[in-house]
Amino acid sequence: MARRLRGPAGIVVVLALLAMTTAALAREPEHLPVSGAPSQLVATKVISPAEQKAALAFWTHKAIAAAQPLVMQSQVGAPASAPAVEEAALFETKATGTPGFAAAGAAAPDADRAAQAAYPADWAALAADLKQSGVAAVTVDSPQPAGTSQVYTSYSVNEQTALQLMLPHRWVGRLSFTTPTGTAYCSGTSISGNVMLTAAHCLYDSTNNRWYSNWVLAPSYRAGSAPFGTFAATQCWVLTAWVNLSGSYAINSWTQHDVGVCKMGTNSGGRTLNNVVGWMGRQWNWPYVRHFHDLGYPFRDYNNNLLPNAGLFLRACVAESFAYTTEVRGLGCNYGGGISGGPWVIAYAPGAVSGYADGVNSGLFIGTQNLYAARFNSNNIVPLCNAAVC
């Protein structure tokens, strides 16, 4: 029987926590040396300056809010008993390598002040919401103050306005883009090198062998508010193994390749992604069983039913992961479409420059309260970040 918990019911927030996002000294990302696979393991799409400009113009607040979630990759019915990792060699060669990481980073010291000047309507609305909830106005000058299936805690993260700008929430946003059938969205995360992390299926459609287009990330998105503007992709990468897949999505054989990254341009204020929000760290080659905060903007639940306030707020599932098959983890969660590409976060600490992505949401079995993701390793996140210079 699935055990589902809700919480927290209420969170008392001291405004000073908002300003903690700029506590650390801002610096450009350190491009840590990593040993990766050759460049042939990644496929790329370059987005022209004209296309980037058109994407920023197209994705107004209204257009972002109207985009429906990309249909989440899924299989119908309950999963079979998770095969032992040793048995899963039938599906994929196990990645090897020593555990690695790239640290998180803070935004520039003046990032909030510049964003307030560039996007005054969003910040005014945020301040009004805070005042109505009894919290003082927003200021940037305040002192800085074993694997288990279908068991989790889930809750809405930034429904309270005071939590919108807090780390690590400001690193995560709605990723809007265009498909052959219209507009869609997934979830994405700022990582080092002004790179956005998401799922490959939000970038490239393997079944029909085609790239999507027109990607923009709205970090710290909340109910139509984008206080840091939007950032258009300049170049995107997925694994060649993802491009070479054919047929229908299968968690056993597709999920381990379902990781993608995009280099992002500047917002309309001329600021870079890392400059305005900082970046989440990442880890790879770590154990299958870990304790995660899974973040994203789901629109539907695990039964494909519409959620209350669908897609408006960042939400989280908190759970212990489990090994499903080689290089694939499972995690208890009741969310579905829209959370694709959202990060599986280690060392989640509200208000602190802390947090490492070690996976992104890939798919689910409809009717089962689990999500599945690639375990970050030397064969997926490393070659992608080598190509994108994360």
BADOKE-158614 format. One record per atom (N, C-alpha, C): x, y, z; residue in three letters. Coordinates in steps of 0.2 Angstrom, whole numbers, plus 2048, in hexadecimal, padded with zeros to 3 digits. Layout:
<sites>
XYZALA;...
</sites>
This chain:
<sites>
8047FA800MET;800800800MET;804806800MET;80380B7FBALA;8078117FBALA;806815801ALA;80B818804ARG;80A81D809ARG;80C824807ARG;807828807ARG;80882F804ARG;80783480AARG;80C83880BLEU;80C83D810LEU;80C84480DLEU;808849810ARG;80885080EARG;80B854812ARG;80F859810GLY;81185E815GLY;817862811GLY;81A867814PRO;81786A81BPRO;81186E81APRO;80C86E81FALA;80687181FALA;80887981EALA;80D87B822GLY;80E882822GLY;815883824GLY;818888821ILE;81F889822ILE;820891824ILE;82389282AVAL;82489982CVAL;82B89B829VAL;82B8A0825VAL;8308A3821VAL;8338AA824VAL;8398AA825VAL;83C8B1827VAL;83E8B4821VAL;83D8BA81FLEU;83F8BD819LEU;8468BD818LEU;84A8BD81DALA;8518BD81CALA;8538B7818ALA;8508B1818LEU;8528AB814LEU;8518AD80DLEU;84D8B280ALEU;84D8B3803LEU;8548B6801LEU;8578BA805ALA;85D8BD804ALA;8638B9804ALA;8628B3807MET;8678AE808MET;86A8AC801MET;8668AD7FCTHR;8678AA7F5THR;86D8AE7F2THR;86F8B47F5THR;8758B87F3THR;87A8B87F8THR;87A8B37FDALA;87F8B4803ALA;8868B2800ALA;8868AD7FCALA;88D8AB7FAALA;8908AF7F5ALA;8968B07F5LEU;89A8B47F0LEU;8988B17E9LEU;8968B57E5ALA;8948B37DEALA;89B8B27DAALA;89B8AD7D6ARG;8A18AC7D2ARG;89F8A87CCARG;8A38A87C7GLU;8A18A47C1GLU;8A289D7C2GLU;89E8987BFPRO;89F8917C0PRO;8A688E7BFPRO;8A888A7C4GLU;8AE8877C3GLU;8AD8807BFGLU;8B08807B9HIS;8AF87A7B4HIS;8B48757B7HIS;8B18717BBLEU;8B586B7BELEU;8B78667B9LEU;8BD8647B9PRO;8BF85F7B4PRO;8BC8587B6PRO;8B98557B1VAL;8B584F7B1VAL;8B884B7ACVAL;8B88447ADSER;8BA8407A8SER;8B483D7A4SER;8B383F79EGLY;8AC83D79BGLY;8AE839794GLY;8A8837792ALA;8A883378BALA;8A9838786ALA;8AB835780PRO;8AD83A77APRO;8A783D778PRO;8A8843774SER;8A2847771SER;89D84376DSER;89F83D76AGLN;89A83A766GLN;89483776AGLN;895837771LEU;88F835775LEU;88A83A776LEU;88B840773VAL;885845774VAL;88384876DVAL;87D84A76CALA;87A84D766ALA;878854768ALA;879859764THR;877860766THR;873863761THR;870869763LYS;86C86D75ELYS;86E874760LYS;87087875BVAL;87287F75DVAL;86C88475BVAL;86B88875FILE;86588D75EILE;86889475CILE;866897757SER;86989D754SER;8678A3759SER;86A8A8758PRO;8688AE75CPRO;8618B175APRO;8608B0754ALA;8598B2752ALA;8538AE755ALA;8558A7756GLU;8508A3759GLU;8508A4760GLU;8558A6763GLN;8558A776AGLN;8518AD76CGLN;8528B3768LYS;84E8B9769LYS;8478B7768LYS;8458B3763ALA;83E8B2761ALA;83B8AE767ALA;83F8A976AALA;83D8A5770ALA;83B8AA776ALA;83F8AF777LEU;83E8B377DLEU;8388B777CLEU;8378BA775ALA;8318BE774ALA;82B8BA774ALA;82B8B3772PHE;8258AF772PHE;8238AD778PHE;8288AC77DTRP;8268A9783TRP;8248AF788TRP;81F8B2788THR;81C8B778CTHR;81A8B3793THR;8188B7798HIS;8158B479EHIS;80F8B079CHIS;80B8B3798LYS;8058AF796LYS;8068A9792LYS;80B8A978EALA;80C8A378AALA;80F89D78EALA;81489F793ILE;81689A797ILE;81189779CILE;80C89B79EALA;8078997A2ALA;80289479EALA;802895798ALA;7FD892794ALA;7FF88B791ALA;80688A791ALA;80988478FALA;80787E793ALA;805879790GLN;803872793GLN;80A86E794GLN;80A86A799PRO;81086679APRO;811861795PRO;817860793LEU;81985A78ELEU;816854791LEU;81385078DVAL;81184978FVAL;816845792VAL;816844799MET;81B84079CMET;81C839799MET;822837798GLN;823830796GLN;82182B79BGLN;81D826799SER;81A82279DSER;81981B79ASER;81881679FGLN;81581079DGLN;80F80E7A1GLN;80A80B79EVAL;80480A7A1VAL;8058037A6VAL;8028047ACGLY;8027FE7B0GLY;8077FE7B5GLY;8077FA7BAALA;80C7F97BFALA;8127F77BCALA;8187F97BFPRO;81E7F67BDPRO;81F7EF7BFPRO;8237EB7BCALA;8257E57BEALA;82A7E67C4ALA;82B7E17C8SER;82F7E17CESER;8367E47CBSER;8397E97CFALA;83F7EC7CCALA;8447E67CCALA;8477E67C6PRO;84D7E07C5PRO;8537E37CAPRO;8567DE7CCALA;85D7DF7D0ALA;8617E37CBALA;8657E77CEVAL;86A7EB7C9VAL;86E7E77C5VAL;8717E17C9GLU;8757DD7C5GLU;8727D97BFGLU;86B7D87C0GLU;8687D57BAGLU;8667DA7B4GLU;8677E07B6ALA;8657E57B1ALA;86A7E67ACALA;86F7E37ACALA;8757E37A7ALA;8727E27A0ALA;86C7DE7A0LEU;8697DD799LEU;8677E3796LEU;8667E979APHE;8637EF797PHE;8697F4795PHE;86E7F4799GLU;8737F9798GLU;8797F779CGLU;87F7F9799THR;8857F879CTHR;8867FD7A2THR;8887FB7A8LYS;8887FF7AELYS;88E8047ADLYS;88C80A7AFALA;89180F7AFALA;89680E7B4ALA;89D8107B3THR;8A28107B8THR;8A58167B9THR;8A88177BFGLY;8AB81D7C0GLY;8AB81F7C8GLY;8AF8247CATHR;8AF8267D1THR;8AA82B7D2THR;8A782B7D8PRO;8A28317D9PRO;8A48387D8PRO;8A183C7D4GLY;8A38437D3GLY;89D8487D5GLY;89F84E7D5PHE;89A8537D6PHE;89D85A7D3PHE;89885E7D2ALA;8998657D1ALA;8958697D5ALA;89886E7D9ALA;8958727DEALA;8908767DCALA;88B8787E0ALA;88687D7DFALA;8898847E0ALA;8868897DDGLY;8888907DDGLY;8838957DEGLY;88589B7E1ALA;8808A17E2ALA;8808A57DCALA;87B8A97DCALA;87A8AE7D7ALA;87F8B47D9ALA;87F8B97D4ALA;8838BF7D5ALA;8808C37DBALA;8848C77DEPRO;8828CA7E4PRO;87C8CF7E3PRO;87C8D27DDASP;8778D77DBASP;8718D47D7ASP;8718CD7D6ALA;86C8CA7D2ALA;8658CC7D3ALA;8638CC7DAASP;85C8CE7DBASP;85A8D57DAASP;85F8D97DBARG;85E8E07DAARG;85D8E27D3ARG;8618DF7CFALA;8608DF7C7ALA;85A8DC7C5ALA;8588D77C7ALA;8528D37C5ALA;84C8D87C7ALA;84C8DB7CDGLN;8468DF7CFGLN;8468E57CAGLN;84B8E87C8ALA;84B8ED7C3ALA;8498EB7BCALA;84B8E57BAALA;8498E27B3ALA;8428E07B3ALA;83F8DD7B9TYR;8398D97B8TYR;8358DC7BETYR;8338E37BEPRO;8308E67C4PRO;8298E37C6PRO;8258E17C0ALA;81E8DF7C1ALA;81E8D87C5ALA;8238D47C4ASP;8238CD7C7ASP;8258CE7CEASP;82A8D37D0TRP;82C8D47D7TRP;8278D87DBTRP;8238DC7D7ALA;81E8E07DBALA;8188DB7DDALA;8178D67D8ALA;8128D17DAALA;8148CD7E0ALA;81A8CB7E0LEU;81D8C77E5LEU;81D8CB7ECLEU;81E8D17ECALA;81E8D57F2ALA;8178D67F4ALA;8128D77F0ALA;80B8D77F2ALA;8098D17F5ALA;80B8CB7F2ASP;8098C57F5ASP;80C8C47FCASP;8128C67FCLEU;8158C5803LEU;8128C9808LEU;8108CF806LYS;80D8D480BLYS;8068D180DLYS;8028CF808GLN;7FC8CC80AGLN;7FC8C680FGLN;8028C280ESER;8038BC812SER;8068BE819SER;8078C581AGLY;80A8C7820GLY;8128C7821GLY;8158C681BVAL;81C8C681BVAL;81F8CD819VAL;8248CF81BALA;8278D6819ALA;8288D6812ALA;8298DC80FALA;82A8DC808ALA;8318D9806ALA;8328D77FFVAL;8388D47FDVAL;83D8D97FDVAL;8438D7800THR;8498DC800THR;84F8D87FETHR;8548DB7FBVAL;85A8D77F9VAL;8608DA7FEVAL;85E8DE803ASP;8638E0808ASP;8638DD80FASP;85E8D8810SER;85E8D5816SER;8648D1818SER;8658D081FPRO;86B8CC821PRO;86A8C581EPRO;8708C281DGLN;86F8BB81AGLN;86F8B6820GLN;86B8B5821PRO;86A8B0826PRO;86E8A9825PRO;85580D80EALA;857809808ALA;852809803ALA;8538097FDGLY;84E80B7F8GLY;8478097F9GLY;84280D7F8THR;83B80C7FATHR;83780E7F4THR;83380A7F2SER;82E80C7ECSER;82880F7EFSER;8258147ECGLN;81E8177EDGLN;81D8197F5GLN;82381B7F8VAL;82381F7FEVAL;8268257FEVAL;82282B800TYR;8258317FETYR;821837802TYR;82383D803THR;820842805THR;81F8477FFTHR;81A84A7FDSER;81984F7F8SER;8158557FASER;81885B7F7TYR;8148617F9TYR;8168667F4TYR;81286C7F4SER;8138727F0SER;8198767F3SER;81E8777F0VAL;82487B7F3VAL;8238827F3VAL;8228857EEASN;82288D7EEASN;81B8907EDASN;81688D7F0GLU;80F8907F0GLU;80F8967F4GLU;8138967FAGLN;81489C7FEGLN;8198A07FAGLN;8188A67F9THR;81C8AB7F5THR;8238AC7F8THR;8238AB7FEALA;82A8AC801ALA;82F8A77FFALA;82C8A17FDLEU;83189C7FBLEU;83389C7F4LEU;8308A17F0GLN;8328A17E9GLN;8398A27E7GLN;83C8A77EBLEU;8438A97E9LEU;8488A57EDLEU;8468A17F1MET;84B89D7F6MET;84E8987F2MET;8558977F4LEU;8588917F1LEU;85688B7F5LEU;8568857F1PRO;8588847EAPRO;8528857E5PRO;84D8887E8HIS;8478897E3HIS;84888D7DDHIS;84C8927DEARG;84D8977D9ARG;8518947D3ARG;85588E7D4TRP;85888B7CFTRP;8548877CATRP;84E8867CCVAL;8498817C8VAL;8448867C5VAL;8428847BFGLY;83D8887BCGLY;8398847B6GLY;8348877B3ARG;8318847AEARG;8348857A7ARG;8358807A4LEU;83888079DLEU;83387F798LEU;832885794SER;82D88578FSER;830884788SER;82C881784PHE;82F87F77DPHE;82987E778PHE;82B87D772THR;82787C76CTHR;82887576ATHR;822871769THR;82286B766THR;81E86B75FTHR;81E86675BPRO;81B866754PRO;813867755PRO;81086675BTHR;80986675DTHR;80786C761THR;80C871763GLY;80B877767GLY;81087876CGLY;80E87B771THR;81387D777THR;81287877CTHR;818877780ALA;818873785ALA;81D87578BALA;81D872790TYR;822874795TYR;82486D799TYR;82A86E79CCYS;82D8697A1CYS;83086D7A6CYS;83486A7AASER;83886D7B0SER;83F86D7AESER;8438737B0GLY;84A8737AFGLY;84E8767B5GLY;8548767B5THR;8588787BBTHR;85F87B7B8THR;8608817BBSER;8678847BASER;86C8817BDSER;87187F7B9ILE;87787C7BCILE;87D8807B9ILE;88387E7BBSER;8898837B9SER;88A8847B2SER;88E8897B0GLY;88F88A7A9GLY;88988D7A5GLY;8858907A9ASN;87E8937A6ASN;87B88D7A2ASN;87B8887A5VAL;8788827A1VAL;8718807A5VAL;86C87E7A1MET;86687B7A4MET;8668747A4MET;8648707A9LEU;8638697A9LEU;85C8677A9LEU;85B8627A5THR;8548607A4THR;8548597A1THR;84E85679FALA;84E84F79CALA;84F850795ALA;85284B792ALA;85384B78BALA;84C84B787ALA;84784878AHIS;841847786HIS;83D84E786HIS;84085378ACYS;83D85A789CYS;84185E784CYS;84685B781LEU;84A85E77BLEU;84985A775LEU;849854775TYR;84A85076FTYR;84584A76FTYR;84084976AASP;83B84476AASP;83E83E766ASP;84183976ASER;844833767SER;83F82F763SER;83982F765THR;83482B761THR;83382D75ATHR;833834759ASN;832837752ASN;83883A750ASN;83E839753ASN;84583B751ASN;84584374FASN;843847754ARG;84384E752ARG;844852759ARG;847858758TRP;84885D75DTRP;84286175ETRP;841863765TYR;83C868766TYR;84086F765TYR;83D874767SER;84087B765SER;83D88076ASER;840886769ASN;83D88C76DASN;83E88B774ASN;843888777TRP;84388777ETRP;84588E782TRP;84188F788VAL;84389478CVAL;842892793VAL;846894798LEU;84589279FLEU;8438987A3LEU;83E8977A7ALA;83C89C7ACALA;83E89A7B3ALA;84489B7B6PRO;8468997BCPRO;84189C7C2PRO;8408997C7SER;83C89B7CDSER;83589D7CBSER;8338997C6TYR;82C89B7C4TYR;8278997C9TYR;82289D7CAARG;81C89C7CEARG;8168A07CCARG;81189C7CAALA;80A89E7C9ALA;80A8A47C4ALA;80E8A37BEGLY;80F8A97B9GLY;8148AE7BAGLY;8178AD7C0SER;81D8B27C2SER;8238B07C0SER;8278B47BCALA;82E8B27BAALA;8338B77BCALA;8358B87C3PRO;8388BE7C5PRO;83F8BF7C3PRO;8428BA7BFPHE;8498BA7BDPHE;8498BA7B5PHE;8438BB7B2GLY;8428BB7ABGLY;8438B47A8GLY;8448B37A1THR;8448AD79ETHR;84B8AD79ATHR;84D8A7799PHE;8548A6796PHE;8538A1790PHE;8558A378AALA;85489F784ALA;85A89A784ALA;859894781ALA;85E88F780ALA;86289177AALA;86989177ATHR;86D892775THR;87088C771THR;870886775GLN;872880772GLN;87087B777GLN;86E875775CYS;86C86F779CYS;86F869777CYS;87086577CTRP;87385E77BTRP;86F85977ETRP;86F85377BVAL;86C84D77DVAL;87184777CVAL;87084177FLEU;87583C77DLEU;873839776LEU;878837773THR;87783376DTHR;87382D76ETHR;87482A773ALA;870824775ALA;869826775ALA;86782C777TRP;86082E778TRP;85D82F770TRP;86183276CVAL;85F833765VAL;85E82C762VAL;862828763ASN;862821760ASN;85D81C762ASN;85981E767LEU;85381A769LEU;84E81A764LEU;84A815764SER;844815760SER;83E811763SER;838812761GLY;83280F763GLY;82F813769GLY;82D80F76ESER;829812774SER;82D81277ASER;82C81777ETYR;830818784TYR;82F812789TYR;83581078BALA;83580A790ALA;83A80C796ALA;83780C79CILE;83B80F7A2ILE;84280B7A2ILE;8428047A1ASN;8488007A2ASN;84D80279DASN;84C804797SER;851805792SER;85280C78FSER;84D810791TRP;84E81778FTRP;85081C794TRP;84E81B79ATHR;84E8207A0THR;8568227A1THR;85A81D7A1GLN;86181E7A2GLN;86482379DGLN;861825797HIS;864829793HIS;860830793HIS;85B831797ASP;856836797ASP;85983C79BASP;85F83F798VAL;86284579BVAL;86484A796VAL;862850797GLY;864855792GLY;86685C795GLY;86A860791VAL;86C866794VAL;86C86B78EVAL;86B872790CYS;86B87778BCYS;86F87D78ECYS;87488078ALYS;87788678CLYS;87288C78BLYS;871890790MET;86C895790MET;86F89C78EMET;86C8A078BGLY;86E8A778AGLY;86C8AC78FGLY;86C8B278ETHR;86A8B7793THR;8638B9793THR;8608BB799ASN;8598BE799ASN;8598C4796ASN;8538C7796SER;8528CE793SER;8568D3796SER;8588D279CGLY;85C8D77A0GLY;8648D679EGLY;8658D179AGLY;86C8D0798GLY;8708CC79DGLY;86D8C97A2ARG;8708C57A7ARG;8708BE7A6ARG;8758BA7A8THR;8768B37A7THR;8728AF7ACTHR;8708A97AALEU;86C8A57AFLEU;8708A47B6LEU;8768A27B5ASN;87A8A17BCASN;87B8A87C0ASN;87B8AD7BCASN;87C8B47BFASN;8768B67C4ASN;8708B47C1VAL;86A8B67C4VAL;8678B17CAVAL;8688AB7C8VAL;8668A67CDVAL;86B8A17D0VAL;8718A27CEGLY;87689D7D0GLY;8758967CDGLY;8778917D0TRP;87688A7CCTRP;8778847D1TRP;87387F7D0MET;8738797D4MET;8798757D2MET;87C8717D7GLY;88186D7D6GLY;87F8667D3GLY;8838627D2ARG;88185B7CFARG;8868567D1ARG;8848507D2GLN;88884A7D4GLN;8878447CFGLN;88C8407CETRP;88B83A7CATRP;88F8347CDTRP;88D82E7CBASN;8908287CDASN;88F8277D4ASN;8898297D7TRP;8888287DETRP;8838227DFTRP;8828207E5PRO;87E81A7E6PRO;87681B7E3PRO;8738157E2TYR;86C8157DFTYR;8678187E5TYR;8698167EBVAL;8648177F1VAL;86681D7F4VAL;8638237F3ARG;8648297F6ARG;85E82D7F9ARG;85E8327FCHIS;8598367FEHIS;85883C7FAHIS;85383D7F6PHE;8528427F2PHE;84C8477F3PHE;84D84D7F1HIS;8478527F0HIS;8468527E8HIS;8418507E6ASP;8408507DFASP;83B8567DDASP;83E85B7D9LEU;83B8617D8LEU;8388627D1LEU;8338667D0GLY;8308677C9GLY;82986A7C9GLY;82786B7C3TYR;82086F7C3TYR;81B86A7C0TYR;8198657C3PRO;8148607C1PRO;80D8637BFPRO;80A8617BAPHE;8038637B8PHE;7FE85D7B9PHE;8018577B9ARG;7FC8517BAARG;7FF84D7C0ARG;7FB8487C2ASP;7FE8437C7ASP;7FF83D7C4ASP;8018387C8TYR;8038317C5TYR;7FE82D7C2TYR;7F782F7C3ASN;7F282D7BFASN;7F08317B9ASN;7F48367B7ASN;7F383A7B2ASN;7ED83F7B3ASN;7EB8407B9ASN;7E68457BBASN;7E984C7BCASN;7E58517BBLEU;7E78587BCLEU;7E88597C3LEU;7ED85C7C5LEU;7EF85E7CCLEU;7EB8657CELEU;7EA8667D4PRO;7E786D7D6PRO;7ED8727D4PRO;7EB8787D2ASN;7F087D7D0ASN;7F587A7CBASN;7F38767C7ALA;7F88737C2ALA;7FD8777BFALA;8038757C0GLY;8098797BDGLY;80B8807BFGLY;8078827C4LEU;8088897C7LEU;80E8897CCLEU;80F8847D0PHE;8148847D5PHE;81987F7D4PHE;81F8807D7LEU;82487B7D8LEU;8228767DDLEU;8238707DCARG;82186B7E1ARG;8268667E2ARG;8268627E7ALA;82B85D7E9ALA;8288577EBALA;82C8517EACYS;82B84B7EDCYS;8328497F1CYS;8318477F7VAL;8378467FBVAL;83783E7FDVAL;83C83B7FBALA;83C8347FCALA;8438317FBALA;84382A7FDGLU;8498267FCGLU;8488237F5GLU;84D8237F1SER;84D8207EBSER;84E8187EBSER;84D8157E6PHE;84F80E7E5PHE;85280C7DFPHE;8568077DEALA;8598057D8ALA;8538017D4ALA;8528037CETYR;84D8007CATYR;8507FB7C5TYR;8557FE7C1THR;8597FA7BCTHR;85F7FE7BBTHR;8647FB7B7THR;86B7FE7B7THR;86A8057B5THR;86D80A7B9GLU;86D8117B7GLU;8678147B8GLU;8628117BBVAL;85B8147BBVAL;8598137C3VAL;8578197C6ARG;8548197CCARG;84C81A7CCARG;8498187D1GLY;84281A7D2GLY;84181E7D9GLY;83C8217D9LEU;83A8267DFLEU;8338267E0LEU;8318257E6GLY;8298267E7GLY;82782D7E6GLY;82282E7E2CYS;81F8357E1CYS;8188347DECYS;8148397DFASN;80D8397DCASN;80C83E7D6ASN;8128407D4TYR;8118457CETYR;8128427C7TYR;8108467C2GLY;8118437BBGLY;8138497B7GLY;80F8497B1GLY;81184E7ACGLY;8138557AEGLY;8188587ABGLY;81A85F7ADGLY;82085F7B2GLY;8218597B5ILE;8278597BAILE;82D8567B6ILE;82C8547B0SER;8318517ABSER;8378567ABSER;83D8537ACGLY;8438577ACGLY;84585B7B3GLY;84085A7B8GLY;84285D7BEGLY;8478597C2GLY;84B85D7C6PRO;85185A7C9PRO;8508557CFPRO;8538507D0TRP;85484C7D6TRP;85984F7DATRP;8588527E0VAL;85D8567E3VAL;85F8537EAVAL;8668527EBILE;8698507F1ILE;86B8577F5ILE;86B8567FBALA;86D85C800ALA;8698627FFALA;8628617FETYR;85E8667FETYR;85E86A804TYR;85F871804ALA;85F87580AALA;85C87C809ALA;85687D80APRO;853883809PRO;85788980CPRO;85888E807GLY;85B894809GLY;863894809GLY;86688E807ALA;86D88D807ALA;86F88C800ALA;87588D7FEVAL;87888B7F8VAL;87A8847F8VAL;8758807F8SER;8768797F9SER;8728757F4SER;87486F7F2GLY;87086B7EDGLY;8738687E7GLY;8738627E6TYR;87685F7E0TYR;87085B7DCTYR;87085C7D6ALA;86C8577D2ALA;86F8517D0ALA;86C84B7D1ASP;86E8457D0ASP;8698417CCASP;8668447C7GLY;8618417C3GLY;85B8467C1GLY;8578457BCVAL;8528497BAVAL;84C8447B8VAL;8468477BAASN;8408437B8ASN;83F8407B1ASN;83E83A7B0SER;83E8377A9SER;8378357A8SER;8348307ACGLY;82E82D7AAGLY;82B82A7B0GLY;8258267AFLEU;8218237B4LEU;81D81D7B1LEU;81B8197B6PHE;8168147B4PHE;80F8177B6PHE;80A8187B1ILE;80481B7B3ILE;8018177B8ILE;7FE81A7BEGLY;7FB8167C3GLY;7FF8147C9GLY;8068157C8THR;80B8137CDTHR;80E8197D0THR;80E81A7D7GLN;8118207DAGLN;8198207DAGLN;81C8207D4ASN;8238217D4ASN;8258257CEASN;82B8287CELEU;82E82B7C8LEU;8348287C7LEU;8378287C1TYR;83D8257BFTYR;84282A7BCTYR;8498297BDALA;84E82D7BBALA;8548297BAALA;85882C7B5ALA;85F8297B4ALA;86382B7BAALA;8678267BDARG;86C8287C1ARG;87282C7BEARG;8748327C0PHE;8798357BDPHE;87F8317BDPHE;8838317B7ASN;88982D7B7ASN;88E82F7B2ASN;89382C7B1SER;89882E7ACSER;89682D7A5SER;89082A7A4ASN;88E82979DASN;88882D79BASN;8868327A0ASN;88083679EASN;88283D7A0ASN;88283F7A6ILE;8838467A8ILE;88A8497A6ILE;88F8447A7VAL;8968467A6VAL;89784879EVAL;895844799PRO;897846792PRO;89284C790PRO;88C84D793LEU;888852792LEU;88B859794LEU;88E85979ACYS;89185F79DCYS;89786079ACYS;89B85B798ASN;8A185C794ASN;8A086078EASN;89A85E78AALA;898862784ALA;896869785ALA;89286A78AALA;88F87078CALA;893875790ALA;899872793VAL;89D875797VAL;89987879DVAL;8968737A1CYS;8928757A7CYS;8978777ADCYS;
</sites>
